[in-house]
Amino acid sequence: MNTHESIPFDPDLIRRYDTAGPRYTSYPTAVQFHDAFTEADYRAAAARSNTAGGPLSIYVHVPFCDTVCYYCGCNKVVTKDRSRAAPYVADLAKELALQSALFTPGRPVDQLHFGGGTPTFLSNEEMRQVLGAIAEHFTLKTDDRGEYSIEIDPREADAETVAVLRSLGFNRLSLGVQDIDPKVQQAVNRIQPLDLTRAVLDAARAEGFHGVSFDLIYGLPHQTPDSFRRTLDAVIELAPDRLSLFNYAHLPTRFKPQRRINAADLPSAADKLKILGQSIEQLSQAGYLLIGMDHFARPDDPLARAQADGTLHRNFQGYSTHAECDMVAVGVSSISQVGGVFSQNTKDLVRYHEAVSAGQLPIDRGYRLTPEDHLRQRVIMTLISHFRLDFADIEAEFAIDFPQHFAASLAALAPMQADGLLSLSPTGITIHPRGKLLIRNICMAFDEYLNPDGLQRFSRVI
């Protein structure tokens, strides 16, 4: 397998394509979700899922954070009152019981993920309670062969925390790092000395975790090409298995905490592009492969192997090796993907508590995919995961003539072919290295719902 793929970086080209667009963790995107979707719709979807059978993925959302990071746009509850976690843990157990009643017993949980917020806001005992509730109602794997991951704030964890998580069955950690520069950390209200990150990483390796990933953000206040190069040098020295390099989207009208960031302190558009370009080069030289968009992994990582053998998938947690799993999500704001529907829970803690206490699923909105949605979902997810598409595969699965059905989409790709992002042939689409960073633009050509007037809902592609 190639361990150093050169990703051409053309700033002028990227500027021309740097519009806003979906990240395609789902298709259709959450913009299409509506409140006419009901619990009955979800129950019907669970029945379809049982007919199909297969393994499950479980996502648990923990919304609490001790302090607010000014850049954050996640659904969260900022509080220093740790007592708020206990009733939420009890509510999670109630929802897990309600969900499990809908699914055939014995379906194995191949994938488990805790996200937030800050999952380690929960005490070790509360974490045990949540895992106990999951094990009571679903079939967790006990042979360490599932992919069981949790997001960690190194400021909220130590070696004991890591040991407890490993004993509970977690085998992958995702660490929020963002930037190691003290001036940048101060500006975004996330003071996190590198030693804290290193200590959690060392503990994870000592406890035998299968892999550790780091989340970084470029475009934050006071970042410069030189300062971020130093951040990446330090990160590369720590050698995480995976890296996510996210673009900071400054949307203070949508995300209140971002109003505390001084826009004048943000790097210029030119510097931001330079940071991205040099970061890709640094990571490539260090042996990381670009998995897609903003995700990098070592060549021996399961994500890289899944991409190589054509089994990589994308869902609400990003890139995944478990395409066959229906996802059951619990907790406020979480999104399930089951039996051809998306179902999102209420974002309100009070409404969430009231619903599960009354024996009702806390569904706020959702969406049932149409046959055309399934077709376009397959096209988009194949492109964004594998950077290639064989028309014959789609034609055989969906009984269409691809060039005829997608004539408008293929016409929209013609200028991208002229710019060297991809190649169109009578049999398929191949994304070139210079098109990998702009894969979102390419996928947008197949999005039936995109409205140019509504693109401001999404982050910029670069």
VOZAMAR-868862 format. One line per 4 residues: their letters; for each residue x, y, z of C-alpha. Coordinates in nm, 3 decimals, m for minus. Example, Ala and Ser with C-alpha at 12.3 -4.5 7.8 and 13.67 -1.06 7.14 Angstrom:
as) 1.230,m0.450,0.780 ~ 1.367,m0.106,0.714;
//
This chain:
mnth) 0.000,0.000,0.000 ~ 0.124,0.348,m0.080 ~ 0.260,0.511,0.236 ~ 0.327,0.854,0.093;
esip) 0.072,0.976,m0.155 ~ 0.134,1.327,m0.279 ~ m0.179,1.541,m0.263 ~ m0.133,1.834,m0.505;
fdpd) m0.228,2.162,m0.343 ~ m0.329,2.443,m0.577 ~ m0.442,2.750,m0.376 ~ m0.598,2.922,m0.678;
lirr) m0.799,2.612,m0.765 ~ m0.918,2.571,m0.407 ~ m1.023,2.937,m0.385 ~ m1.246,2.889,m0.690;
ydta) m1.415,2.586,m0.536 ~ m1.426,2.707,m0.177 ~ m1.799,2.740,m0.141 ~ m2.019,2.616,0.144;
gpry) m2.156,2.264,0.126 ~ m2.261,1.955,0.323 ~ m2.013,1.726,0.493 ~ m2.229,1.429,0.386;
tsyp) m2.227,1.241,0.713 ~ m2.572,1.157,0.583 ~ m2.770,1.184,0.262 ~ m3.015,1.344,0.256;
tavq) m2.865,1.588,0.506 ~ m3.033,1.694,0.830 ~ m3.175,1.998,0.647 ~ m3.441,1.761,0.509;
fhda) m3.551,1.629,0.849 ~ m3.906,1.732,0.946 ~ m4.129,1.717,1.252 ~ m4.403,1.518,1.075;
ftea) m4.183,1.214,1.134 ~ m4.325,1.020,1.430 ~ m4.248,0.742,1.673 ~ m4.469,0.515,1.462;
dyra) m4.240,0.584,1.163 ~ m3.940,0.483,1.367 ~ m4.105,0.169,1.498 ~ m4.184,0.065,1.141;
aaar) m3.821,0.128,1.046 ~ m3.701,m0.090,1.335 ~ m3.928,m0.370,1.209 ~ m3.770,m0.340,0.862;
snta) m3.427,m0.348,1.024 ~ m3.515,m0.671,1.206 ~ m3.628,m0.829,0.880 ~ m3.293,m0.744,0.724;
ggpl) m3.108,m0.853,1.038 ~ m2.738,m0.793,1.084 ~ m2.530,m0.617,1.350 ~ m2.604,m0.286,1.519;
siyv) m2.410,0.030,1.598 ~ m2.494,0.225,1.914 ~ m2.421,0.594,1.965 ~ m2.454,0.761,2.306;
hvpf) m2.460,1.140,2.330 ~ m2.340,1.303,2.653 ~ m2.411,1.676,2.620 ~ m2.235,1.814,2.929;
cdtv) m1.916,2.019,2.927 ~ m1.738,2.170,3.226 ~ m1.626,2.475,3.028 ~ m1.717,2.617,2.690;
cyyc) m1.468,2.608,2.402 ~ m1.545,2.922,2.205 ~ m1.510,2.757,1.863 ~ m1.761,2.480,1.937;
gcnk) m2.085,2.437,1.743 ~ m2.192,2.107,1.904 ~ m2.511,2.048,2.098 ~ m2.395,2.082,2.459;
vvtk) m2.484,2.193,2.810 ~ m2.208,2.391,2.980 ~ m2.216,2.338,3.356 ~ m1.985,2.275,3.650;
drsr) m2.267,2.101,3.837 ~ m2.168,1.735,3.814 ~ m2.490,1.630,3.984 ~ m2.674,1.695,3.657;
aapy) m2.518,1.380,3.512 ~ m2.696,1.131,3.742 ~ m3.055,1.196,3.623 ~ m2.934,1.199,3.263;
vadl) m2.770,0.858,3.311 ~ m3.101,0.729,3.446 ~ m3.280,0.870,3.141 ~ m3.030,0.704,2.908;
akel) m3.107,0.370,3.073 ~ m3.479,0.428,3.014 ~ m3.425,0.513,2.649 ~ m3.199,0.212,2.599;
alqs) m3.477,m0.009,2.736 ~ m3.731,0.152,2.501 ~ m3.500,0.111,2.202 ~ m3.402,m0.248,2.276;
alft) m3.768,m0.353,2.283 ~ m3.787,m0.268,1.913 ~ m3.500,m0.489,1.797 ~ m3.462,m0.864,1.771;
pgrp) m3.263,m0.989,2.070 ~ m2.914,m1.112,2.000 ~ m2.821,m0.877,1.718 ~ m2.453,m0.808,1.795;
vdql) m2.328,m0.455,1.859 ~ m2.029,m0.430,1.624 ~ m1.976,m0.058,1.684 ~ m2.023,0.161,1.991;
hfgg) m1.940,0.529,2.018 ~ m1.976,0.785,2.298 ~ m1.970,1.147,2.182 ~ m2.059,1.489,2.315;
gtpt) m2.022,1.732,2.473 ~ m1.769,1.562,2.696 ~ m1.845,1.194,2.765 ~ m1.593,1.187,3.050;
flsn) m1.801,1.452,3.227 ~ m1.962,1.137,3.367 ~ m1.793,0.986,3.670 ~ m1.635,0.643,3.640;
eemr) m1.932,0.493,3.825 ~ m2.181,0.670,3.597 ~ m1.991,0.540,3.296 ~ m2.019,0.189,3.440;
qvlg) m2.394,0.240,3.480 ~ m2.439,0.342,3.115 ~ m2.233,0.049,2.989 ~ m2.425,m0.180,3.222;
aiae) m2.755,m0.056,3.077 ~ m2.629,m0.111,2.722 ~ m2.511,m0.463,2.810 ~ m2.847,m0.537,2.976;
hftl) m3.051,m0.440,2.673 ~ m2.821,m0.514,2.377 ~ m2.565,m0.781,2.287 ~ m2.222,m0.631,2.336;
ktdd) m1.919,m0.821,2.213 ~ m1.697,m0.961,2.486 ~ m1.403,m1.067,2.266 ~ m1.266,m0.713,2.208;
rgey) m1.342,m0.746,1.835 ~ m1.602,m0.469,1.818 ~ m1.507,m0.110,1.748 ~ m1.593,0.057,2.078;
siei) m1.478,0.418,2.090 ~ m1.518,0.725,2.307 ~ m1.430,1.092,2.270 ~ m1.195,1.216,2.542;
dpre) m1.111,1.563,2.666 ~ m0.760,1.515,2.811 ~ m0.842,1.783,3.067 ~ m1.119,1.553,3.197;
adae) m0.929,1.225,3.208 ~ m0.626,1.062,3.367 ~ m0.464,0.717,3.371 ~ m0.732,0.585,3.608;
tvav) m1.009,0.706,3.376 ~ m0.842,0.540,3.080 ~ m0.803,0.213,3.273 ~ m1.172,0.216,3.369;
lrsl) m1.278,0.280,3.009 ~ m1.064,m0.010,2.889 ~ m1.211,m0.239,3.154 ~ m1.559,m0.146,3.031;
gfnr) m1.474,m0.263,2.680 ~ m1.370,0.056,2.501 ~ m1.079,m0.005,2.266 ~ m1.048,0.323,2.074;
lslg) m1.005,0.680,2.197 ~ m1.054,1.010,2.017 ~ m0.869,1.298,2.183 ~ m0.964,1.662,2.133;
vqdi) m0.637,1.851,2.083 ~ m0.723,2.136,1.839 ~ m0.391,2.325,1.878 ~ m0.100,2.312,2.123;
dpkv) m0.006,2.682,2.099 ~ m0.083,2.854,2.436 ~ m0.190,3.178,2.269 ~ m0.441,2.996,2.048;
qqav) m0.565,2.792,2.344 ~ m0.620,3.107,2.546 ~ m0.817,3.270,2.263 ~ m1.058,2.974,2.236;
nriq) m1.080,2.908,2.614 ~ m0.925,2.562,2.596 ~ m0.607,2.553,2.804 ~ m0.459,2.209,2.746;
pldl) m0.085,2.160,2.797 ~ 0.068,1.902,2.567 ~ 0.171,1.695,2.868 ~ m0.197,1.627,2.944;
trav) m0.254,1.491,2.596 ~ 0.065,1.285,2.610 ~ m0.032,1.136,2.947 ~ m0.371,1.016,2.819;
ldaa) m0.210,0.879,2.503 ~ 0.055,0.693,2.703 ~ m0.213,0.551,2.934 ~ m0.416,0.432,2.635;
raeg) m0.118,0.252,2.491 ~ m0.033,0.098,2.827 ~ m0.390,m0.029,2.861 ~ m0.385,m0.188,2.515;
fhgv) m0.627,0.036,2.327 ~ m0.641,m0.060,1.960 ~ m0.603,0.295,1.836 ~ m0.603,0.664,1.928;
sfdl) m0.710,0.951,1.707 ~ m0.651,1.326,1.750 ~ m0.884,1.607,1.646 ~ m0.716,1.927,1.525;
iygl) m0.869,2.251,1.399 ~ m0.716,2.498,1.154 ~ m0.840,2.855,1.114 ~ m0.849,2.940,1.486;
phqt) m0.749,3.284,1.620 ~ m0.375,3.362,1.627 ~ m0.284,3.056,1.421 ~ m0.011,3.114,1.165;
pdsf) 0.152,2.875,0.920 ~ 0.459,2.863,1.145 ~ 0.266,2.808,1.468 ~ 0.052,2.531,1.321;
rrtl) 0.358,2.365,1.171 ~ 0.496,2.341,1.525 ~ 0.166,2.197,1.647 ~ 0.174,1.928,1.379;
davi) 0.542,1.853,1.446 ~ 0.453,1.784,1.810 ~ 0.148,1.579,1.715 ~ 0.339,1.371,1.460;
elap) 0.599,1.297,1.726 ~ 0.319,1.153,1.944 ~ 0.220,0.933,1.645 ~ m0.159,0.892,1.682;
drls) m0.314,0.626,1.460 ~ m0.563,0.868,1.304 ~ m0.594,1.244,1.267 ~ m0.884,1.469,1.183;
lfny) m0.798,1.817,1.058 ~ m1.115,2.024,1.073 ~ m1.176,2.364,0.921 ~ m1.297,2.619,1.176;
ahlp) m1.618,2.775,1.049 ~ m1.671,3.114,1.214 ~ m2.051,3.147,1.235 ~ m2.113,3.369,1.541;
trfk) m2.473,3.439,1.440 ~ m2.547,3.064,1.465 ~ m2.319,2.963,1.752 ~ m2.326,3.197,2.049;
pqrr) m1.990,3.095,2.204 ~ m1.813,3.203,1.885 ~ m1.910,3.563,1.959 ~ m1.627,3.561,2.213;
inaa) m1.376,3.510,1.934 ~ m1.236,3.830,1.788 ~ m1.271,3.796,1.410 ~ m0.969,4.022,1.365;
dlps) m0.754,3.753,1.530 ~ m0.848,3.485,1.275 ~ m0.588,3.395,1.011 ~ m0.637,3.547,0.669;
aadk) m0.784,3.336,0.390 ~ m0.438,3.312,0.234 ~ m0.277,3.198,0.561 ~ m0.556,2.950,0.623;
lkil) m0.494,2.793,0.283 ~ m0.121,2.786,0.351 ~ m0.182,2.612,0.684 ~ m0.391,2.348,0.512;
gqsi) m0.145,2.293,0.229 ~ 0.159,2.256,0.450 ~ m0.034,2.034,0.695 ~ m0.122,1.790,0.418;
eqls) 0.240,1.781,0.313 ~ 0.364,1.729,0.671 ~ 0.121,1.447,0.733 ~ 0.196,1.282,0.399;
qagy) 0.569,1.294,0.466 ~ 0.505,1.140,0.808 ~ 0.336,0.845,0.639 ~ m0.031,0.930,0.695;
llig) m0.281,0.862,0.417 ~ m0.563,1.102,0.332 ~ m0.872,0.890,0.394 ~ m1.109,1.160,0.280;
mdhf) m1.182,1.529,0.323 ~ m1.014,1.597,0.658 ~ m0.931,1.248,0.790 ~ m0.585,1.091,0.789;
arpd) m0.472,0.747,0.903 ~ m0.165,0.529,0.912 ~ m0.149,0.273,0.629 ~ m0.207,m0.019,0.868;
dpla) m0.510,0.143,1.034 ~ m0.848,m0.030,0.977 ~ m0.979,0.283,0.801 ~ m0.699,0.270,0.546;
raqa) m0.743,m0.104,0.496 ~ m1.121,m0.061,0.454 ~ m1.066,0.207,0.192 ~ m0.821,m0.015,0.008;
dgtl) m1.060,m0.312,m0.001 ~ m1.373,m0.109,m0.080 ~ m1.557,m0.150,0.252 ~ m1.514,0.200,0.397;
hrnf) m1.836,0.378,0.492 ~ m1.941,0.721,0.615 ~ m2.199,0.805,0.881 ~ m2.273,1.059,1.153;
qgys) m1.950,0.969,1.335 ~ m1.743,1.023,1.020 ~ m1.564,0.743,0.836 ~ m1.642,0.392,0.955;
thae) m1.552,0.031,0.882 ~ m1.905,m0.091,0.964 ~ m2.124,m0.012,0.666 ~ m2.358,m0.302,0.743;
cdmv) m2.473,m0.167,1.081 ~ m2.799,0.011,1.152 ~ m2.725,0.286,1.405 ~ m2.931,0.319,1.722;
avgv) m2.859,0.655,1.885 ~ m2.959,0.755,2.238 ~ m2.941,1.083,2.428 ~ m3.044,1.438,2.346;
ssis) m2.999,1.547,1.982 ~ m2.864,1.207,1.874 ~ m2.952,1.076,1.527 ~ m3.041,0.715,1.454;
qvgg) m3.012,0.560,1.109 ~ m3.233,0.253,1.102 ~ m3.432,0.070,0.836 ~ m3.414,0.345,0.575;
vfsq) m3.494,0.638,0.805 ~ m3.312,0.906,1.000 ~ m3.458,0.987,1.341 ~ m3.334,1.271,1.562;
ntkd) m3.405,1.305,1.934 ~ m3.510,1.631,2.095 ~ m3.229,1.871,2.180 ~ m3.405,1.982,2.500;
lvry) m3.307,1.805,2.825 ~ m3.645,1.864,2.991 ~ m3.843,1.732,2.695 ~ m3.606,1.438,2.671;
heav) m3.663,1.349,3.038 ~ m4.039,1.387,3.009 ~ m4.058,1.161,2.702 ~ m3.851,0.869,2.830;
sagq) m4.017,0.892,3.173 ~ m4.353,0.853,2.998 ~ m4.229,0.550,2.806 ~ m4.204,0.738,2.477;
lpid) m3.912,0.760,2.238 ~ m3.787,1.122,2.254 ~ m3.808,1.175,1.878 ~ m3.822,1.535,1.759;
rgyr) m3.793,1.496,1.381 ~ m3.672,1.262,1.113 ~ m3.688,1.154,0.752 ~ m3.774,0.840,0.552;
ltpe) m3.560,0.790,0.245 ~ m3.724,0.755,m0.096 ~ m3.592,0.510,m0.359 ~ m3.421,0.804,m0.531;
dhlr) m3.261,0.902,m0.198 ~ m3.119,0.551,m0.157 ~ m2.973,0.566,m0.507 ~ m2.810,0.906,m0.459;
qrvi) m2.695,0.813,m0.110 ~ m2.509,0.513,m0.252 ~ m2.343,0.728,m0.520 ~ m2.237,1.002,m0.278;
mtli) m2.114,0.767,m0.005 ~ m1.917,0.562,m0.257 ~ m1.745,0.870,m0.397 ~ m1.668,1.027,m0.060;
shfr) m1.530,0.700,0.078 ~ m1.346,0.549,m0.218 ~ m1.282,0.831,m0.468 ~ m1.413,0.618,m0.753;
ldfa) m1.743,0.490,m0.887 ~ m1.821,0.206,m1.125 ~ m2.145,0.278,m1.312 ~ m2.210,m0.093,m1.362;
diea) m2.225,m0.154,m0.984 ~ m2.492,0.114,m0.941 ~ m2.684,0.004,m1.252 ~ m2.697,m0.356,m1.130;
efai) m2.816,m0.261,m0.783 ~ m3.074,0.001,m0.881 ~ m3.176,m0.106,m1.233 ~ m3.096,0.227,m1.400;
dfpq) m2.894,0.353,m1.692 ~ m2.641,0.565,m1.500 ~ m2.541,0.815,m1.772 ~ m2.905,0.870,m1.861;
hfaa) m3.034,0.894,m1.503 ~ m2.756,1.126,m1.392 ~ m2.710,1.327,m1.711 ~ m2.740,1.661,m1.529;
slaa) m2.496,1.551,m1.258 ~ m2.239,1.432,m1.509 ~ m2.272,1.760,m1.698 ~ m2.201,1.944,m1.371;
lapm) m1.883,1.739,m1.331 ~ m1.748,1.835,m1.674 ~ m1.582,2.159,m1.553 ~ m1.427,1.964,m1.266;
qadg) m1.284,1.719,m1.518 ~ m1.141,2.013,m1.711 ~ m0.977,2.132,m1.388 ~ m0.819,1.791,m1.333;
llsl) m1.022,1.698,m1.025 ~ m1.156,1.378,m1.179 ~ m1.189,1.169,m1.491 ~ m1.523,1.076,m1.647;
sptg) m1.537,0.769,m1.868 ~ m1.825,0.570,m2.019 ~ m1.787,0.325,m1.729 ~ m1.727,0.538,m1.424;
itih) m1.575,0.826,m1.227 ~ m1.222,0.839,m1.088 ~ m1.122,1.115,m0.846 ~ m0.767,1.238,m0.895;
prgk) m0.540,1.333,m0.603 ~ m0.603,1.705,m0.665 ~ m0.977,1.637,m0.637 ~ m0.967,1.458,m0.302;
llir) m0.968,1.779,m0.100 ~ m1.269,1.895,m0.301 ~ m1.467,1.573,m0.277 ~ m1.757,1.760,m0.116;
nicm) m1.792,1.974,m0.430 ~ m1.793,1.662,m0.645 ~ m2.059,1.494,m0.430 ~ m2.275,1.807,m0.443;
afde) m2.332,1.740,m0.814 ~ m2.544,1.439,m0.712 ~ m2.738,1.612,m0.432 ~ m3.100,1.650,m0.538;
ylnp) m3.185,1.888,m0.253 ~ m2.912,2.152,m0.269 ~ m3.049,2.503,m0.296 ~ m2.792,2.775,m0.372;
dglq) m2.985,3.010,m0.144 ~ m2.954,2.766,0.146 ~ m2.582,2.690,0.132 ~ m2.516,2.925,0.423;
rfsr) m2.650,2.645,0.646 ~ m2.329,2.453,0.579 ~ m1.962,2.506,0.653 ~ m1.716,2.595,0.378;
vi) m1.557,2.299,0.206 ~ m1.201,2.416,0.284;
//
